[in-house]
Amino acid sequence: MFGLGIWEILLILMAVIIFIKPEDLPGFFRKAGYLYGNLRRYNREVTRKIREIEYDIRTPPETAGPDITKGNGPEKKEKTKRTQKHKTDRS
């Protein structure tokens, strides 16, 4: 995840063992695990939000719903005199 090799991990573990008292190690690792879990949750949430925004940007407006500015919405167009005249001429 962070590009750490085996030697870097061993060096970090040695530093932890040297600088933290043995009685405090379980609490330290518990807290480290908790923080790591939170970091992964935040990472997943941010990734999900970014993908959601990308999807919204790439989705064409036609699939987003009716466009009422083009007359495709729920409002009905009023009949003009011209369309009424054509209907009366045909009968």
ZIWOVEN-V303163 format. One record per pair of residues at least 4 apart in sequence whose ideal C-beta (glycine too) atoms are under 8 Angstrom apart, sorted by the first residue. I is the first residue (numbers start at 0). J is the second residue. If there is no record, write none. Layout:
# ZIWOVEN-V303163
i->[I/I]
j->[J/J]
This chain:
# ZIWOVEN-V303163
i->[3/3/3/4/5/6/7/8/9/10/11/12/13/14/15/15/15/16/19/19/19/20/23/24/25/26/27/28/29/30/31/32/33/34/35/36/37/38/39/40/41/42/43/44/45/46/47/48/49/50/51/52/53/54/58/58/59/60/61/65/65/65/66/66/67/67/67/67/70/70/78/78/79/80/81/82/83/84/85/86]
j->[7/8/11/8/9/10/11/12/13/14/15/16/17/18/19/24/27/24/23/24/27/24/27/28/29/30/31/32/33/34/35/36/37/38/39/40/41/42/43/44/45/46/47/48/49/50/51/52/53/54/55/56/57/58/62/63/63/66/66/71/72/73/71/72/71/72/73/74/74/76/82/83/83/84/85/86/87/88/89/90]
